[in-house]
Amino acid sequence: MLTLKLIQSNPDFVIERLKVKNFDATQIINQVNELNTQRKLTQTRVDNLKAEMNNLSKEIGKLFKEGKTSEANAAKEKTAELKEEIKNLDQTFAEIDDKLNNLVVMLPNIPHQLVPEGRTAEDNLEIRRGGSIPALPENKMPHWDLIKKYDIIDFELGIKLTGAGFPVYKGKGAKLQRALINFFLDEGEKAGYREVQPPIMVNEDSGFGTGQLPDKEGQMYHATADNLYLVPTAEVPVTNIYRDEILEEAELPIKNMAYTPCFRREAGSWGAHVRGLNRLHQFDKVEIVQIAHPDNSYEILDQMVAHVENLISKLGLPYRIIRLCGGDMSFTSAMTYDFEVFSAAQERWLEVSSVSNFETFQANRLKCRYKGKDSKKTELVHTLNGSALALPRIVAAILENYQTKDGISIPEVLVPFCGFNKID
């Protein structure tokens, strides 16, 4: 959530930068500034009335002592009138405040100056590539055929148990999932991340804190009886650990990671781009989260990008790193890098990770601040997160890129975690 201070002090800057996200903020910002003026006037009126009431209260006792009963009673009546007026103004203030907050949360985060302009993925900026595309056998198969051939993932059984987009992993398919999760967690620990195991259901406050609510409620599974949401990503519970917290500057950066299943009610569509593991309603993911000092959050973003790049490199998958344009970025992000791996059987790029800096946008919603060692003043932290990594498309790419005429080889780095080196 953008701060009122920023909106008021430089509205033209906010409007101009949000155009990069193809968002016209003019009307909302004009309404915000108008409501904020009304709120200030209301507060000033309340403060003046309270001061008047306090003076009258002091005067009443004096008048009674002096035997001026009628004047004292008149002052008491005036005090009662002031109390009622203050009560009404407090109600007005609360209503203005609600309208103001409801407008501010409609404004997306301001994109960083390096974010390219554009409307769609076609306008994203490729930063670099790594790895090499393998030469596959002539009879190469996409992963949705491979999983049937080797009986390692069952979509039909998932439909029977739950519905489309909820696959069942079996045998070596289940072990491969577990191996990837453990590999990602072990690598995260080496990089200094602390593992946490959060709940996979969160309340409304948590959804609001990281920006999923009210923006993405239609994409989240909602347990209506308890008003809880299944997590779309571990980012939500892990970042919310620091909601309503004042941290010490010396604690920063704080580095956490978590494995969770993730749940997304994404609208279904047809075609190879969403077939098989390419899009699921439930999937596994390891998430890395940092709470950072504003002065070095972009250096930390680069470190997180390097961490994800290292994971994909160790898996031996060809990849590219993309800096998202304004129109393709999320509501909450100030800068995002996407990672895509190349599927040699599908002959297309598959997104497997997003790494983002939200600057103070989430922190303002979370009310997460830090305090310097010699300072009484608190400042908003910066929050960052990234997929390290999401499993489905990584699994798809491994199955397709490592297929041979004799079976599917396992990336060398995963063999100690799997206990086998081939699916056959």
FENHUPE-V83290 format. One record per residue. RES is the residue in one letter. SS is DSSP state (H for helix, E for strand, C for the rest). PHI is phi in radians with two decimals (999 if undefined). OMEGA is omega in whole degrees, 0 to 359 (NA if undefined). Layout:
RES&SS&PHI&OMEGA / RES&SS&PHI&OMEGA
//
This chain:
M&C&999&178 / L&C&-1.18&179 / T&C&-1.44&176 / L&H&-1.08&179 / K&H&-1.04&179 / L&H&-1.16&182 / I&H&-1.08&182 / Q&H&-1.31&187 / S&H&-1.33&184 / N&C&-2.58&182 / P&H&-1.08&181 / D&H&-1.12&178 / F&H&-1.10&180 / V&H&-1.06&180 / I&H&-1.06&183 / E&H&-1.17&182 / R&H&-1.22&180 / L&H&-1.24&174 / K&H&-1.10&178 / V&H&-1.11&175 / K&H&-1.58&181 / N&C&1.02&180 / F&C&-2.12&178 / D&C&-1.58&185 / A&C&-1.67&189 / T&H&-0.99&184 / Q&H&-1.11&181 / I&H&-1.09&182 / I&H&-1.17&176 / N&H&-1.08&179 / Q&H&-1.17&179 / V&H&-1.05&181 / N&H&-1.14&178 / E&H&-1.16&179 / L&H&-1.15&180 / N&H&-1.16&175 / T&H&-1.11&178 / Q&H&-1.07&181 / R&H&-1.11&179 / K&H&-1.11&179 / L&H&-1.10&179 / T&H&-1.12&179 / Q&H&-1.12&178 / T&H&-1.08&179 / R&H&-1.08&179 / V&H&-1.09&181 / D&H&-1.08&179 / N&H&-1.16&179 / L&H&-1.16&178 / K&H&-1.15&178 / A&H&-1.13&178 / E&H&-1.11&181 / M&H&-1.15&179 / N&H&-1.12&178 / N&H&-1.12&179 / L&H&-1.13&180 / S&H&-1.05&177 / K&H&-1.15&182 / E&H&-1.20&183 / I&H&-1.05&180 / G&H&-1.08&180 / K&H&-1.15&181 / L&H&-1.14&178 / F&H&-1.09&179 / K&H&-1.11&181 / E&C&-1.48&178 / G&C&1.37&180 / K&C&-1.60&187 / T&H&-1.12&183 / S&H&-1.11&178 / E&H&-1.12&180 / A&H&-1.13&179 / N&H&-1.15&177 / A&H&-1.12&178 / A&H&-1.16&178 / K&H&-1.12&178 / E&H&-1.12&178 / K&H&-1.11&178 / T&H&-1.08&178 / A&H&-1.10&178 / E&H&-1.11&179 / L&H&-1.13&178 / K&H&-1.04&180 / E&H&-1.16&179 / E&H&-1.14&178 / I&H&-1.10&178 / K&H&-1.04&179 / N&H&-1.14&179 / L&H&-1.20&176 / D&H&-1.08&178 / Q&H&-1.14&177 / T&H&-1.08&179 / F&H&-1.04&181 / A&H&-1.10&179 / E&H&-1.15&177 / I&H&-1.11&181 / D&H&-1.08&178 / D&H&-1.10&179 / K&H&-1.07&181 / L&H&-1.10&181 / N&H&-1.13&179 / N&H&-1.13&177 / L&H&-1.35&183 / V&H&-1.07&182 / V&C&-1.23&176 / M&C&-1.43&182 / L&C&-1.51&177 / P&C&-1.27&179 / N&C&-1.23&178 / I&C&-1.35&180 / P&C&-1.27&176 / H&C&-1.08&182 / Q&C&-1.05&181 / L&C&-1.43&180 / V&C&-1.21&181 / P&C&-1.27&174 / E&C&-1.27&179 / G&C&2.76&184 / R&C&-1.95&186 / T&C&-2.30&180 / A&H&-1.05&179 / E&H&-1.13&183 / D&H&-1.68&178 / N&C&-1.20&185 / L&E&-1.89&177 / E&E&-1.34&182 / I&E&-1.60&178 / R&E&-2.91&177 / R&E&-2.18&176 / G&E&-2.63&180 / G&C&1.32&180 / S&C&-2.30&181 / I&C&-1.34&184 / P&C&-1.32&172 / A&C&-1.58&184 / L&C&-1.72&177 / P&C&-1.03&181 / E&C&-1.08&180 / N&C&-1.62&181 / K&C&-0.96&182 / M&C&-2.16&169 / P&C&-1.25&187 / H&H&-1.09&181 / W&H&-1.20&172 / D&H&-1.52&180 / L&H&-1.10&183 / I&H&-1.17&175 / K&H&-1.30&181 / K&H&-1.03&185 / Y&H&-1.80&175 / D&C&0.92&183 / I&C&-2.01&176 / I&E&-2.47&187 / D&E&-2.15&179 / F&H&-1.37&181 / E&H&-1.14&178 / L&H&-1.14&177 / G&H&-1.08&178 / I&H&-1.13&179 / K&H&-1.07&185 / L&H&-1.37&187 / T&C&-2.38&183 / G&C&2.83&180 / A&C&-1.10&178 / G&C&1.55&179 / F&C&-2.25&185 / P&C&-1.26&174 / V&E&-1.89&178 / Y&E&-1.64&187 / K&C&-2.26&172 / G&C&0.92&182 / K&H&-1.19&175 / G&H&-1.15&178 / A&H&-1.19&180 / K&H&-1.16&177 / L&H&-1.11&176 / Q&H&-1.00&182 / R&H&-1.10&180 / A&H&-1.11&179 / L&H&-1.10&180 / I&H&-1.04&181 / N&H&-1.15&177 / F&H&-1.08&181 / F&H&-1.10&180 / L&H&-1.18&179 / D&H&-1.09&178 / E&H&-1.15&177 / G&H&-1.12&178 / E&H&-1.10&177 / K&H&-1.08&181 / A&C&-1.50&174 / G&C&1.67&178 / Y&C&-1.53&176 / R&E&-1.60&179 / E&E&-1.41&172 / V&C&-2.21&177 / Q&C&-2.10&187 / P&C&-1.51&171 / P&C&-1.09&177 / I&C&-1.78&169 / M&E&-2.20&182 / V&E&-2.30&179 / N&C&-1.58&182 / E&H&-1.07&181 / D&H&-1.06&178 / S&H&-1.19&178 / G&H&-1.08&178 / F&H&-1.22&186 / G&H&-1.02&181 / T&C&-1.75&172 / G&C&1.67&176 / Q&C&-1.26&176 / L&C&-2.00&5 / P&C&-1.59&189 / D&C&-1.32&191 / K&C&-2.17&183 / E&H&-1.04&180 / G&H&-1.23&180 / Q&H&-1.68&184 / M&C&-1.86&174 / Y&C&-1.34&188 / H&E&-2.05&173 / A&E&-1.49&192 / T&C&-1.14&183 / A&C&-1.06&181 / D&C&-1.90&182 / N&C&0.93&176 / L&E&-2.09&183 / Y&E&-2.10&171 / L&E&-1.21&188 / V&C&-1.23&173 / P&C&-1.39&180 / T&C&-2.93&178 / A&C&-1.16&175 / E&H&-0.86&187 / V&H&-1.14&180 / P&H&-1.19&185 / V&H&-1.20&178 / T&H&-1.15&182 / N&H&-1.25&172 / I&C&-0.96&186 / Y&C&-1.81&175 / R&C&-1.16&179 / D&C&1.06&180 / E&C&-2.02&170 / I&E&-1.94&184 / L&E&-1.67&173 / E&E&-1.49&182 / E&H&-0.97&182 / A&H&-1.15&179 / E&H&-1.30&188 / L&C&-1.46&357 / P&C&-1.42&173 / I&E&-1.78&186 / K&E&-2.09&177 / N&E&-2.17&173 / M&E&-2.49&180 / A&E&-2.69&168 / Y&E&-1.70&171 / T&E&-2.57&160 / P&E&-1.21&181 / C&E&-2.16&186 / F&E&-2.28&180 / R&C&-2.44&179 / R&C&-1.55&182 / E&C&-1.18&180 / A&C&-1.09&181 / G&C&-1.30&174 / S&C&-2.59&186 / W&C&-1.84&177 / G&C&2.17&183 / A&H&-1.10&184 / H&H&-1.19&177 / V&H&-2.12&183 / R&C&-1.41&176 / G&H&1.06&182 / L&H&-1.48&185 / N&H&-1.15&174 / R&C&-2.64&182 / L&C&-2.25&174 / H&C&-1.55&174 / Q&E&-2.26&179 / F&E&-2.67&181 / D&E&-1.72&181 / K&E&-2.74&169 / V&E&-1.82&183 / E&E&-2.00&172 / I&E&-1.93&184 / V&E&-2.35&174 / Q&E&-2.25&170 / I&E&-1.87&195 / A&E&-2.24&172 / H&C&-1.29&181 / P&H&-0.99&184 / D&H&-1.21&184 / N&H&-2.27&184 / S&H&-1.18&180 / Y&H&-1.38&170 / E&H&-1.15&178 / I&H&-1.16&176 / L&H&-1.00&178 / D&H&-1.08&178 / Q&H&-1.14&179 / M&H&-1.18&176 / V&H&-1.07&179 / A&H&-1.10&179 / H&H&-1.12&179 / V&H&-1.13&179 / E&H&-1.05&179 / N&H&-1.11&179 / L&H&-1.07&182 / I&H&-1.16&178 / S&H&-1.08&180 / K&H&-1.14&176 / L&C&-1.38&177 / G&C&1.25&181 / L&C&-1.79&174 / P&C&-1.21&186 / Y&E&-2.54&169 / R&E&-2.46&180 / I&E&-1.95&185 / I&E&-2.11&169 / R&E&-1.62&186 / L&C&-1.25&174 / C&C&-1.35&183 / G&H&-0.99&184 / G&H&-1.27&182 / D&H&-1.81&181 / M&C&-1.48&177 / S&C&-1.30&179 / F&C&-0.98&191 / T&C&-1.65&190 / S&C&-1.46&171 / A&C&-1.70&173 / M&E&-2.76&181 / T&E&-2.37&170 / Y&E&-1.93&173 / D&E&-1.76&172 / F&E&-1.90&176 / E&E&-2.22&174 / V&E&-1.88&182 / F&E&-1.61&176 / S&E&-1.61&186 / A&C&-1.24&178 / A&C&-1.44&177 / Q&C&-1.40&181 / E&C&1.01&179 / R&E&-2.71&179 / W&E&-1.51&180 / L&E&-2.10&178 / E&E&-1.23&181 / V&E&-2.17&182 / S&E&-2.79&167 / S&E&-2.19&178 / V&E&-2.15&191 / S&E&-2.33&168 / N&E&-1.93&180 / F&C&-1.75&184 / E&C&0.86&184 / T&C&-1.64&188 / F&H&-1.07&177 / Q&H&-1.25&183 / A&H&-1.03&179 / N&H&-1.16&177 / R&H&-1.24&181 / L&H&-1.34&189 / K&C&1.02&178 / C&C&-1.84&184 / R&E&-2.28&174 / Y&E&-2.26&180 / K&E&-2.24&178 / G&C&-1.20&183 / K&C&-1.02&184 / D&C&-1.94&184 / S&C&-2.20&174 / K&C&-1.56&182 / K&C&-1.43&177 / T&E&-1.87&179 / E&E&-2.29&178 / L&E&-1.24&175 / V&C&-1.39&167 / H&E&-1.85&177 / T&E&-2.01&179 / L&E&-2.45&173 / N&E&-2.69&179 / G&E&-2.83&174 / S&E&-1.41&184 / A&E&-2.47&10 / L&E&-2.43&170 / A&E&-1.40&191 / L&H&-1.40&194 / P&H&-0.94&183 / R&H&-1.35&171 / I&H&-1.13&177 / V&H&-1.06&179 / A&H&-1.00&182 / A&H&-1.18&178 / I&H&-1.10&181 / L&H&-1.03&184 / E&H&-1.36&186 / N&H&-1.32&182 / Y&C&-1.78&179 / Q&E&-1.26&175 / T&E&-2.30&179 / K&C&-1.19&182 / D&C&-1.83&182 / G&E&2.49&181 / I&E&-1.97&177 / S&E&-1.27&178 / I&C&-1.82&176 / P&C&-0.88&186 / E&H&-0.93&184 / V&H&-1.16&182 / L&H&-1.62&185 / V&H&-0.98&178 / P&H&-1.08&180 / F&H&-1.47&182 / C&H&-1.42&187 / G&C&1.54&176 / F&C&-2.63&183 / N&C&-2.03&180 / K&E&-2.74&171 / I&E&-1.83&181 / D&C&-2.55&NA
//
